[in-house]
Amino acid sequence: MKSKIDACNSSLGSEANVEHRTIIRGRTDRAVTFARDGPERGVIKNRRPKRREAALLREQLQKLYRPTRVRILFVGEAPPASGRFFYNADSGLYRAVRDAFITAFPGLAGDNFLNSFRSLGCYLVDLCAEPVDRLERKPRRDACVKGETRLSRMLRRLRPRVVIAVVQSIGSNVRRSERRAKWSGLHVELPYPGRWHHHRNAFVRALVSLFREMKCRTNRGH
């Protein structure tokens, strides 16, 4: 397992090879008791958690998978109102990111992906702490603007070398957060995979292309 992760880390490059630039690429609530090695071994409780409790569960689960050193920070808009969650390994975004990593690094197939994601220095956070996908346009936009302060604090604390917005509609929010945090590095905007197959394919292709570009830049740097 460790040798696979080392090979992937080498492909994703070192901090010395990062410059500041932007890339924009086209296109049921549950409470879970989780173990350190992932929600797959957790115990699902068949009840609907209250809003605050659900938020705390998401936060605790997310912290389990925070790398010691964050190299690539993925930024989503917000956790879905459906209760599905990337770190619960049950969301469409989770499946799209997993598929992209396995396409780029086939050796990861069969492993616990969330553990591999953490070992590679990757971390996913949301611009907004609470779901916004059932809000009207203006409240949703206002919530994203409000989330910029929260994201800028995370950027100052985590100092990733690459920031990837997984929803192009929040690209401007993420960029303002980066400026507020005085962050410099590689900024990437991807099309959200969504529910449609062609959107998911576009997302996976864009992410795989980014990984290959980072590998090429690393090789040139060596």
Backbone hydrogen bonds in HBPLUS format (Angstrom, degrees):
<---DONOR---> <-ACCEPTOR-->    atom                        ^
c    i                          cat <-CA-CA->   ^        H-A-AA   ^      H-
h    n   atom  resd res      DA  || num        DHA   H-A  angle D-A-AA Bond
n    s   type  num  typ     dist DA aas  dist angle  dist       angle   num
A0005-ILE N   A0001-MET O   3.10 MM   4  6.45 161.8  2.14 153.6 157.8     1
A0006-ASP N   A0002-LYS O   2.89 MM   4  6.12 157.8  1.94 151.4 158.1     2
A0007-ALA N   A0003-SER O   3.04 MM   4  6.23 155.5  2.10 143.3 149.0     3
A0008-CYS N   A0004-LYS O   3.05 MM   4  6.38 155.3  2.11 148.1 154.9     4
A0009-ASN N   A0005-ILE O   2.79 MM   4  6.02 160.6  1.83 154.1 159.9     5
A0010-SER N   A0006-ASP O   2.97 MM   4  6.19 154.6  2.03 146.6 153.0     6
A0011-SER N   A0007-ALA O   3.16 MM   4  6.42 149.1  2.26 139.8 147.7     7
A0011-SER N   A0008-CYS O   3.06 MM   3  5.03 115.9  2.48  93.5 109.1     8
A0012-LEU N   A0008-CYS O   2.97 MM   4  6.30 149.0  2.07 150.8 159.2     9
A0013-GLY N   A0010-SER O   3.34 MM   3  5.38 147.3  2.46  96.2 105.4    10
A0017-ASN N   A0014-SER O   3.18 MM   3  5.83 160.7  2.22 116.8 122.0    11
A0018-VAL N   A0015-GLU O   3.28 MM   3  5.64 165.4  2.30 120.5 119.6    12
A0021-ARG N   A0185-GLY O   3.04 MM 164  6.51 140.6  2.20 136.2 141.1    13
A0187-HIS N   A0021-ARG O   2.66 MM 166  5.95 176.2  1.66 167.1 168.2    14
A0023-ILE N   A0187-HIS O   2.56 MM 164  6.07 144.8  1.67 148.7 161.7    15
A0189-GLU N   A0023-ILE O   2.57 MM 166  6.08 144.0  1.69 152.0 164.4    16
A0025-ARG N   A0189-GLU O   2.71 MM 164  5.93 177.0  1.71 169.0 168.5    17
A0045-LYS N   A0031-ALA O   3.15 MM  14  5.64 173.1  2.16 163.6 164.1    18
A0033-THR N   A0043-VAL O   3.14 MM  10  5.16 172.4  2.14 140.7 143.1    19
A0043-VAL N   A0033-THR O   2.81 MM  10  5.16 142.3  1.95 140.7 152.2    20
A0038-GLY N   A0035-ALA O   3.10 MM   3  5.53 157.5  2.15 120.0 119.3    21
A0041-ARG N   A0038-GLY O   3.22 MM   3  6.12 163.2  2.25 122.0 124.9    22
A0042-GLY N   A0039-PRO O   2.89 MM   3  4.75 163.5  1.91 106.3 111.0    23
A0047-ARG N   A0045-LYS O   2.90 MM   2  5.75 134.1  2.11 107.2  93.2    24
A0054-ALA N   A0050-LYS O   2.78 MM   4  5.98 159.4  1.82 161.2 167.4    25
A0055-ALA N   A0051-ARG O   3.03 MM   4  6.31 154.8  2.10 146.6 153.1    26
A0056-LEU N   A0052-ARG O   3.00 MM   4  6.29 155.0  2.06 148.6 155.2    27
A0057-LEU N   A0053-GLU O   2.94 MM   4  6.20 155.5  2.00 150.3 157.1    28
A0058-ARG N   A0054-ALA O   2.99 MM   4  6.26 158.9  2.04 148.7 154.0    29
A0059-GLU N   A0055-ALA O   2.97 MM   4  6.20 160.5  2.01 146.6 152.2    30
A0060-GLN N   A0056-LEU O   2.91 MM   4  6.11 161.9  1.94 150.8 155.3    31
A0061-LEU N   A0057-LEU O   2.99 MM   4  6.12 164.5  2.01 150.4 154.7    32
A0062-GLN N   A0058-ARG O   2.88 MM   4  5.99 159.7  1.92 150.7 156.8    33
A0063-LYS N   A0059-GLU O   3.02 MM   4  6.21 155.2  2.09 146.1 152.1    34
A0064-LEU N   A0060-GLN O   3.28 MM   4  6.57 140.6  2.44 140.4 149.7    35
A0064-LEU N   A0061-LEU O   3.20 MM   3  5.30 129.7  2.47  96.7 109.4    36
A0065-TYR N   A0062-GLN O   3.06 MM   3  5.53 142.6  2.21 108.5 118.4    37
A0066-ARG N   A0063-LYS O   3.23 MM   3  5.13 170.5  2.24 107.0 107.3    38
A0071-ARG N   A0121-GLY O   2.70 MM  50  4.95 157.8  1.75 134.9 143.0    39
A0161-ARG N   A0071-ARG O   2.94 MM  90  5.21 141.6  2.09 123.0 133.9    40
A0162-VAL N   A0071-ARG O   3.04 MM  91  6.37 143.6  2.18 156.7 165.6    41
A0072-ILE N   A0121-GLY O   3.16 MM  49  6.32 161.3  2.20 136.3 141.2    42
A0123-TYR N   A0072-ILE O   3.06 MM  51  6.49 149.5  2.15 164.2 168.8    43
A0073-LEU N   A0162-VAL O   2.84 MM  89  6.18 169.5  1.85 160.9 159.9    44
A0164-ILE N   A0073-LEU O   2.82 MM  91  6.12 165.0  1.84 154.0 157.3    45
A0074-PHE N   A0123-TYR O   2.76 MM  49  6.03 167.0  1.78 163.1 165.9    46
A0125-VAL N   A0074-PHE O   2.93 MM  51  6.35 159.1  1.97 163.9 165.8    47
A0075-VAL N   A0164-ILE O   2.75 MM  89  6.00 160.5  1.79 154.8 154.5    48
A0166-VAL N   A0075-VAL O   2.95 MM  91  5.95 164.8  1.97 147.6 152.3    49
A0076-GLY N   A0125-VAL O   2.86 MM  49  6.25 164.4  1.88 154.8 158.7    50
A0127-LEU N   A0076-GLY O   2.82 MM  51  6.13 158.7  1.86 150.8 154.1    51
A0128-CYS N   A0077-GLU O   2.88 MM  51  6.06 155.8  1.94 149.1 157.1    52
A0083-GLY N   A0080-PRO O   3.26 MM   3  5.86 166.3  2.28 113.8 117.6    53
A0088-ASN N   A0085-PHE O   2.91 MM   3  5.11 155.6  1.97 109.7 117.4    54
A0089-ALA N   A0086-PHE O   2.98 MM   3  5.32 157.0  2.03 111.6 116.8    55
A0095-ARG N   A0091-SER O   3.16 MM   4  6.54 161.6  2.20 149.9 153.7    56
A0096-ALA N   A0092-GLY O   2.99 MM   4  6.22 155.8  2.05 148.0 154.7    57
A0097-VAL N   A0093-LEU O   2.93 MM   4  6.08 168.9  1.94 156.8 159.3    58
A0098-ARG N   A0094-TYR O   2.90 MM   4  6.01 166.1  1.91 153.1 157.8    59
A0099-ASP N   A0095-ARG O   2.95 MM   4  6.03 160.7  1.98 143.1 148.5    60
A0100-ALA N   A0096-ALA O   3.02 MM   4  6.23 153.9  2.09 144.7 151.6    61
A0101-PHE N   A0097-VAL O   3.01 MM   4  6.29 161.9  2.05 155.0 159.2    62
A0102-ILE N   A0098-ARG O   2.96 MM   4  6.19 163.1  1.98 154.7 159.5    63
A0103-THR N   A0099-ASP O   2.89 MM   4  6.02 148.2  1.99 143.1 151.9    64
A0104-ALA N   A0100-ALA O   2.99 MM   4  6.21 157.5  2.05 146.2 152.0    65
A0105-PHE N   A0101-PHE O   2.64 MM   4  5.69 150.8  1.72 148.4 158.2    66
A0108-LEU N   A0105-PHE O   2.96 MM   3  5.98 174.4  1.97 136.8 138.4    67
A0109-ALA N   A0106-PRO O   3.10 MM   3  5.69 165.8  2.12 119.9 124.2    68
A0111-ASP N   A0108-LEU O   3.09 MM   3  5.65 164.0  2.12 135.8 139.1    69
A0115-ASN N   A0112-ASN O   3.16 MM   3  5.54 123.2  2.50 106.5 119.7    70
A0116-SER N   A0112-ASN O   3.11 MM   4  6.45 158.4  2.16 152.1 158.8    71
A0117-PHE N   A0113-PHE O   2.73 MM   4  5.93 160.7  1.77 159.6 165.2    72
A0118-ARG N   A0114-LEU O   3.08 MM   4  6.24 157.8  2.13 141.5 146.4    73
A0119-SER N   A0115-ASN O   2.90 MM   4  6.14 160.8  1.94 148.2 154.1    74
A0120-LEU N   A0116-SER O   2.96 MM   4  6.15 139.5  2.12 148.1 157.7    75
A0122-CYS N   A0117-PHE O   3.04 MM   5  5.42 152.2  2.12 163.6 160.0    76
A0121-GLY N   A0118-ARG O   2.90 MM   3  5.25 159.7  1.94 114.7 119.5    77
A0135-LEU N   A0132-VAL O   3.04 MM   3  5.37 166.1  2.06 120.7 121.8    78
A0140-ARG N   A0136-GLU O   2.99 MM   4  6.01 155.0  2.05 156.3 164.4    79
A0141-ARG N   A0137-ARG O   2.86 MM   4  6.08 157.4  1.91 151.8 158.3    80
A0142-ASP N   A0138-LYS O   2.84 MM   4  6.06 162.4  1.87 158.8 163.9    81
A0143-ALA N   A0139-PRO O   2.90 MM   4  6.05 151.3  1.99 141.9 149.4    82
A0144-CYS N   A0140-ARG O   3.11 MM   4  6.38 150.3  2.20 144.3 151.7    83
A0145-VAL N   A0141-ARG O   3.03 MM   4  6.36 155.5  2.09 149.2 155.8    84
A0146-LYS N   A0142-ASP O   2.93 MM   4  6.17 160.5  1.97 149.2 154.6    85
A0147-GLY N   A0143-ALA O   2.97 MM   4  6.16 140.6  2.13 137.4 148.1    86
A0148-GLU N   A0145-VAL O   3.14 MM   3  5.44 156.7  2.19 107.3 114.3    87
A0151-LEU N   A0147-GLY O   2.95 MM   4  6.24 160.5  1.99 156.0 161.5    88
A0152-SER N   A0148-GLU O   2.88 MM   4  6.06 157.7  1.93 149.6 155.6    89
A0153-ARG N   A0149-THR O   3.15 MM   4  6.39 149.7  2.24 144.0 151.3    90
A0154-MET N   A0150-ARG O   3.21 MM   4  6.54 154.2  2.28 144.0 150.7    91
A0155-LEU N   A0151-LEU O   2.89 MM   4  6.20 154.6  1.95 152.5 159.9    92
A0156-ARG N   A0152-SER O   3.02 MM   4  6.24 155.7  2.08 144.8 150.6    93
A0157-ARG N   A0153-ARG O   3.06 MM   4  6.27 148.9  2.16 143.1 151.7    94
A0158-LEU N   A0154-MET O   2.77 MM   4  5.86 167.5  1.79 157.0 160.4    95
A0159-ARG N   A0155-LEU O   2.91 MM   4  5.33 155.7  1.97 135.8 143.4    96
A0186-LEU N   A0161-ARG O   3.27 MM  25  6.62 165.0  2.29 153.0 151.9    97
A0163-VAL N   A0186-LEU O   2.88 MM  23  6.27 164.1  1.90 163.9 168.1    98
A0188-VAL N   A0163-VAL O   2.85 MM  25  6.22 157.7  1.90 161.4 167.1    99
A0165-ALA N   A0188-VAL O   2.76 MM  23  6.14 159.4  1.80 168.7 164.5   100
A0190-LEU N   A0165-ALA O   2.86 MM  25  6.14 166.1  1.88 175.0 179.5   101
A0170-ILE N   A0167-VAL O   3.15 MM   3  5.88 160.8  2.18 120.4 125.4   102
A0171-GLY N   A0168-GLN O   3.04 MM   3  5.14 164.0  2.07 112.3 115.0   103
A0174-VAL N   A0170-ILE O   2.93 MM   4  6.21 159.8  1.98 160.9 166.6   104
A0175-ARG N   A0171-GLY O   2.95 MM   4  6.19 157.8  2.00 149.1 155.5   105
A0176-ARG N   A0172-SER O   3.00 MM   4  6.18 158.1  2.05 145.7 151.0   106
A0177-SER N   A0173-ASN O   3.05 MM   4  6.26 152.1  2.13 141.9 149.8   107
A0178-GLU N   A0174-VAL O   2.93 MM   4  6.21 150.7  2.01 147.5 155.6   108
A0179-ARG N   A0175-ARG O   3.00 MM   4  6.31 158.0  2.04 149.4 154.5   109
A0180-ARG N   A0176-ARG O   2.96 MM   4  6.16 159.6  2.00 147.6 153.4   110
A0181-ALA N   A0177-SER O   2.95 MM   4  6.12 145.7  2.07 143.1 152.4   111
A0183-TRP N   A0178-GLU O   2.89 MM   5  5.06 173.3  1.90 153.1 153.1   112
A0182-LYS N   A0179-ARG O   3.03 MM   3  4.88 152.0  2.11  98.0 106.8   113
A0199-HIS N   A0196-TRP O   3.13 MM   3  5.39 126.0  2.44 102.2 115.8   114
A0200-ARG N   A0196-TRP O   3.11 MM   4  6.45 158.7  2.15 154.1 160.3   115
A0201-ASN N   A0197-HIS O   2.92 MM   4  6.21 157.8  1.97 151.5 157.9   116
A0202-ALA N   A0198-HIS O   3.04 MM   4  6.14 153.7  2.11 137.5 144.1   117
A0203-PHE N   A0199-HIS O   3.01 MM   4  6.27 154.1  2.08 146.3 153.2   118
A0204-VAL N   A0200-ARG O   2.95 MM   4  6.21 167.1  1.96 155.6 158.4   119
A0205-ARG N   A0201-ASN O   2.89 MM   4  6.07 165.7  1.92 150.9 155.2   120
A0206-ALA N   A0202-ALA O   2.99 MM   4  6.11 159.2  2.04 144.4 150.2   121
A0207-LEU N   A0203-PHE O   2.98 MM   4  6.21 160.2  2.02 153.9 158.9   122
A0208-VAL N   A0204-VAL O   2.91 MM   4  6.05 165.3  1.93 155.1 159.4   123
A0209-SER N   A0205-ARG O   2.90 MM   4  6.00 158.0  1.95 146.3 152.9   124
A0210-LEU N   A0206-ALA O   3.03 MM   4  6.24 148.7  2.13 139.2 147.4   125
A0211-PHE N   A0207-LEU O   3.02 MM   4  6.35 160.1  2.06 150.3 154.7   126
A0212-ARG N   A0208-VAL O   2.99 MM   4  6.27 157.5  2.04 151.5 157.5   127
A0213-GLU N   A0209-SER O   2.93 MM   4  6.15 151.4  2.01 144.5 152.8   128
A0214-MET N   A0210-LEU O   2.87 MM   4  6.15 158.1  1.92 153.6 159.6   129
A0215-LYS N   A0211-PHE O   2.93 MM   4  6.19 149.8  2.02 143.1 151.6   130
A0216-CYS N   A0212-ARG O   2.94 MM   4  6.21 156.6  2.00 146.6 152.3   131
A0217-ARG N   A0213-GLU O   2.93 MM   4  6.19 159.6  1.97 150.7 156.3   132
A0218-THR N   A0214-MET O   2.92 MM   4  6.10 147.8  2.03 141.6 150.6   133
A0219-ASN N   A0215-LYS O   2.94 MM   4  6.21 158.8  1.99 149.9 155.0   134
A0220-ARG N   A0216-CYS O   2.95 MM   4  6.23 156.7  2.00 148.9 155.2   135
A0221-GLY N   A0217-ARG O   2.91 MM   4  6.05 146.3  2.02 137.7 147.5   136
A0222-HIS N   A0218-THR O   2.98 MM   4  6.32 137.2  2.16 143.5 154.8   137
